[in-house]
Amino acid sequence: MHVTGIQSTRSFVSGLTERHFRLDRGLFCCLQIYLHMKMVFWGPGQLFAIFLVLIVVLVSLWIYFRQSIFRCDSKADLKGKTVIVTGANCGIGFYTALDFAKRNARVILACRDKIKAEKARQEIISLSQNSNVLVGLVDLCYMKSVKDFADKINSEESRLDVLVNNAGVVSTGKPKEITDEGFETIFAGNYFGPFLLTNLLLDLMKKSAPSRIINVSSVVNKFGTIDFDNLNAEKSFQFQKRYFDSKLAQILFTRELARRLEGTGVTANVLHPGSVASKLLRNLFILLRIPIEFFIKLFCKTAEEGAQTSIYLAVSEEVTDISGKYFVDSDIKESETNPLSRDKDIAKQLWDISESLTGLKDK
């Protein structure tokens, strides 16, 4: 009965093919093989068993993943301290700022969108019961905006204990954008802007020492390179490559910054927050974004969980004297960085060029 069923199916498909669709012989043979495998090897019971095994594996992986997520357990109180978090209106930045507010810090949300920032401010105040939360407007893609923000901080704030350069620009799928200052927006928002902002606030941070600078990079730094002739996409532009390169630049910046800050009481570290379900993919093509976001929700950290390493580096007593290192969770993971990130000559050259391009050398 089983063989007869297969032969009948083959005859039916053969007739249907020859009379109506005129498939070529190779395609017809493939179809016969597929039907044979499906009827002989892939019965309903077997398909159900495979499906069940996949579900068990996925659930087991999910449970393991959830149990292995790092959380900062420091009880440090930040009363009397001032912190700045860039990109604090959503995602990792929001939860980083919220944690600082719960620790009684004076928190400055450095954002480019006033409406979104004010909404985040109100929510943080409500959740933390700390009214000492302010909004500062800055667009890291524009050096003038960075300078204006830094001038305001330096004139109005008496101290700055923690600076978290969290804001990130992906511009997934968008064409190249060059500002009227000549900066390509991905590299500017992720590197040039934070570079300039940090340097303009250094004197205030030195006065407030011990103080800490935390830069949020990414594991994709491994795929980055530094082309000194293409820092503003003068020769070529691929948004993925620009993002990778900018994340490598952040690490090089942190290394050189830490070297220059030795003995000042100011430390600088850089981190990978983990694979986080954030809004960085919001510009991705919808047919790609939906399945990726589904997977991310299952097997990636929430934004609150992704903020834990930034929080740890800002408040933990364990890293008081550590500087210039790359962290994943609470661990130093230098082996997970691009080898170029440890090249001191590249770091110094990038610093010198960045000083010139951002106008820092003229300050």
NUGU-132683 format. One record per residue (C-alpha): residue in one letter; x, y, z. Coordinates in steps of 0.25 Angstrom, whole numbers, plus 5000, padded with zeros to 4 digits. Layout:
<recs>
AXYZ;...
</recs>
This chain:
<recs>
M500050005000;H501150095003;V501950074990;T500650084982;G500350214989;I501650274985;Q501550224971;S500150284970;T500650414974;R501850414965;S500850384953;F499950494957;V501050594958;S501650544945;G500350564938;L500050694944;T501450744940;E501450694926;R500050744923;H500050874930;F501350934935;R502350874926;L503450874936;D504850834931;R505250694934;G506250734945;L505250804953;F504250694951;C505250594957;C505550684969;L504050684972;Q503950534971;I505150524981;Y504550624990;L503250554990;H503850414993;M504650475005;K503450545010;M502650415010;V503750315014;F504550395024;W503650515029;G502350455034;P501550545044;G502050475056;Q503550495052;L503250645049;F502550665062;A503750595069;I504750685062;F503850805066;L503750765080;V505250745081;L505450885075;I504550945085;V505250875097;V506650925092;L506151065090;V505451075104;S506751015110;L507551115104;W506651225108;I506651185122;Y508151175122;F508251305116;R507351375126;Q508051315138;S509451355133;I509051505131;F509951595140;R509351705149;C510151805157;D509951785172;S510751905177;K509951985187;A510752105185;D510052235188;L510352355178;K509752465187;G510452595185;K511052545171;T510652595157;V510552495145;I510352515130;V509752415122;T509652435107;G508552375099;A507752365112;N506352375107;C506252225103;G506852085103;I508152065111;G508352215114;F506952225120;Y507252115130;T508652155133;A508052295137;L506952235144;D507852155153;F508752275156;A507552355160;K507152235169;R508452255176;N508152395178;A509052465168;R508852595161;V508552535147;I508752615134;L508052545122;A508852585110;C507952575098;R507652635084;D506152625085;K505552715095;I504152655095;K504652515097;A505652555107;E504652635116;K503752505115;A504852425120;R505152525131;Q503752515136;E503752365136;I505152355143;I504652455154;S503352375156;L504152245157;S505252285166;Q504552395174;N505852485171;S505452615166;N506952655163;V506852615148;L507152715137;V507152715122;G508252765114;L508152775099;V509252725090;D509352665076;L510652585076;C510752595061;Y510952745061;M512252795068;K511652935070;S510452865078;V511452785086;K512252915089;D511052995094;F510552875103;A511952865109;D512053015111;K510753015118;I511152895127;N512452965131;S511753095134;E510653035142;E511152915149;S512152915160;R512552775158;L512452655149;D512752515155;V512252415144;L512152435129;V511452325121;N511652335106;N510452245103;A509752305091;G509952225078;V509652255063;V509352135054;S508552195042;T508252055037;G507952055022;K507952205021;P508852275011;K510152355015;E509852475022;I510952585023;T510652705033;D510952845029;E512152835037;G512652725028;F512452605038;E511852475033;T510752455044;I511052315048;F512452335051;A512252475057;G511052425066;N511852305071;Y513252355072;F513552505068;G512452555077;P512752475089;F514252505087;L514052655087;L513052655099;T513952575108;N515152665105;L514352795108;L513852735121;L515152685126;D515552805134;L514252795142;M514452645144;K515852665149;K515352765159;S514352665164;A515352545164;P515152425167;S514252425155;R513952325144;I513752325128;I513052215122;N512952185107;V511952095101;S512552015090;S512151885084;V512651745080;V512551785066;N513851865068;K514551735064;F514051765049;G514551905049;T515751975043;I516352115044;D516552175030;F517052315033;D516752355018;N515252315020;L514852365034;N513752445028;A513352345017;E514152425007;K514552304999;S513452205002;F512152185010;Q511552055016;F510652085028;Q511051945035;K512551975032;R512452115038;Y511752065050;F512851955052;D513952055050;S513352155060;K513252055071;L514752025069;A515052165069;Q514352175083;I515252075089;L516552135083;F516052275089;T515852205102;R517252145102;E517852275099;L517052355108;A517352265120;R518852285117;R518752435117;L517952435130;E518852355138;G519052415152;T517852505151;G516852425158;V516052415146;T515852275140;A515352235126;N514752095122;V513952045110;L512951935110;H512151845101;P510751845107;G510351705101;S509351675091;V508251765095;A506751785090;S506851935087;K506352025077;L507652035068;L506951945058;R505752035056;N506152075042;L506451935037;F505551885025;I504251835032;L504351695026;L505751675032;R505451755045;I504251675049;P504851535050;I506151595055;E505451665066;F504651535070;F505951465072;I506551585080;K505351585089;L505551435092;F507151425093;C507651565096;K507651655108;T506651755111;A507051905111;E507151905126;E507951775126;G508851845116;A509151965125;Q509751875136;T511151885131;S511052035130;I510552045144;Y511551955149;L512752035143;A512152165149;V511852115163;S512651995167;E513751995177;E514351885169;V514851965158;T515252095165;D516652085160;I516452015147;S516552095134;G516752075119;K516051935119;Y514951875111;F513851805119;V512751705116;D511851695128;S512751715141;D513951645134;I515151705126;K515151635113;E516251695105;S516251565096;E514951605090;T515451735084;N516051765071;P517551745071;L517651885065;S517051945078;R518351915085;D519151985075;K519752105082;D520252175070;I518852165063;A518152215076;K519152335077;Q518952375062;L517452365063;W517452455075;D518352555068;I517452555055;S516252565064;E516752685071;S516952755058;L515652715051;T514752745064;G515452885066;L515952835080;K517352875076;D516853015075;K516253025089;
</recs>
